[in-house]
Amino acid sequence: MSRAPIPPLVERLIAVITEDSLEVGDRYPSEANLCERFGMSRTAVRHALAQMEGTGLLATVHGKRRAVLVLSTSREES
């Protein structure tokens, strides 16, 4: 059984972890920063971030934004 392809915005947001040299536990950039950086709507960015949270790459820490949970390549292993 194959996995559904990762949407392009999600791939770009996953790449932020590497591009910004983020480590496990580091704060992930804010929604506003990501909207400006990629020229995308807040709705699109929130949807992509929710997908990343659903796969366990990010976690929302109340009052401290999102944090990196796992370091990943641009594609999750099957």
Secondary structure, 3 states (H helix, E strand, C coil): CCCCCCCHHHHHHHHHHHHCCCCCCCECCCHHHHHHHHCCCHHHHHHHHHHHHHCCCEEECCCCCEEECCCCCCCCCC
